[in-house]
Amino acid sequence: MRGSRTEIPRGPVRRPWRFDLVLERDGKVSQQTQLVRALVQEIQRGRLPPGSMLPGSRTLAAQLAVNRKVVVAAVEELVAQGWLETLPASGTRVAALLPSLAVADTEVRPPRTASPVRGEASLVSITDGLPDSRLAPLEELARAYRRALRAFSRTASGYSDAAGAPELREVLSGFVNQARGLSTTRAEVFVTRGSQGALGLYALSMLTRGDVVAAEVPGYAPAWRAFEFAGAEVVHIPVDTGGLKTDLLEEKARALGGRLKAVYVTPHHQYPTAVAMAPERRMHLLHLAERFDFTVIEDDYDYEYHFEGNPLLPLQATAGSRRVVYIASLSKLLAPAIRLGYLVASPGCIRKLGETRAVLERQGDPVLERAIAELFEDGTLQQHARRARRVYKERRDHLLEQLSRSPALRAAFTYSVPTGGLALWLRLRQGSSESLAARARDARLLIASGSTYLPKGRLAAIRFGFAAHDTNELSWICDALSHCVPP
Ligand SMILES: Cc1ncc(COP(=O)(O)O)c(C=O)c1O
């Protein structure tokens, strides 16, 4: 244990702020969490009033004798929670409008509740692996949107290409080439309303009655729905710790003959288990695609969030856009409310998607598309991705700490730690996920039962999405969950 006393100038009121902070080093609570709690207490006690400037991270780190990364991460957490705000080029200050001061206990704070859109307004959701919209650069997006809107008011027409605003297609093609190893041009990029928009347009344009699509199980039911809506039959291929079992896919492909038109996979962080598809399975899948002449639909919905080691490059980086259709989304980077995704495919496929969209909705949202192009070009989105990755890793580690410290949760679940993704896949040692979800609901927790990820039947596992909740909130959730698991 070690203590330090710091004299810090107080900003608008020039009295020194004495920061009596003792950071425990016994590993029970991370230094970041300790610093977060200490700063919140200072604000709650009124020792740091709204508007006070905080010293810079270097100064604070030196004064507290901690790594600067600890200070940076703690400040980011507090900005996300609304206690602090950053001012461009001048530093960080206590927010003018503070989060509820009625919350006196900084140890464990109830999280935000689920979206009222789902009619679950009073429940705390851990179902989806959602991002934390409090972290997203929404002010920057609002400003870019305003500029894009003004630009449109100066042009004669608001109609644009069905495949998306040319500037965004250009920017996205450069981005995926540079950051994800693809080799593509603007003509191969189609901007959609989220991944679901891409899946729906692809299914309606490229599949027909009698076609078969193979998909992972457990897996992502909204994709199955899109294929079925277009008249295709979906067959389910099991997943294990190496991702899709390609030996079983091979058997299925042989049995189906030419009817297997596509295979839908989430190879980077498999949905819902978060496992990464093993390199030899990736190669086997691409080999099968050539041999049986099917398309691989690669849903790369959260490429940004890889915490350990380097992310594996997308399958399309190896096999090209003739064999692999690549789909990505900004739902995990910003928020699902910002309906923006994209698809990278051969020019022929892009043309067909354009024909379908022209009939359905003529075009996407050129104002939003232009605004997003600007945020890619000026680096805002890339910078946000780096910051969000740091914050979410800290949250994941906090969740792992909570799971291993609670005897009830330790006894209830088995899991392995994935190298990335915004959720953990927890298998129940006993009992069903349906009864766990029902008990959790009584404790105000919204959990999806395992059957959500199956075409039929039950699965004793839950997907714990951690990213939308800060560390205090995660502590509250784990405590609530520990009272719901089977004894
Ligand atoms: C497997 C998978 N794909 C895609 C998405 C993103 O969907 P959308 O872009 O339609 O919001 C999600 C979000 O949960 C997902 O889990």
The ligand as an ORCA input file, in Angstrom:
! r2SCAN-3c Opt
* xyz 0 1
  C     -23.702    -11.079    -35.887
  C     -24.091     -9.638    -35.989
  N     -24.055     -9.047    -37.179
  C     -24.389     -7.758    -37.325
  C     -24.768     -6.999    -36.248
  C     -25.091     -5.556    -36.460
  O     -26.315     -5.404    -36.984
  P     -26.807     -4.007    -37.569
  O     -25.661     -3.409    -38.312
  O     -27.945     -4.352    -38.445
  O     -27.197     -3.150    -36.407
  C     -24.862     -7.563    -35.012
  C     -25.339     -6.785    -33.879
  O     -25.668     -7.270    -32.819
  C     -24.499     -8.913    -34.879
  O     -24.540     -9.496    -33.680
*
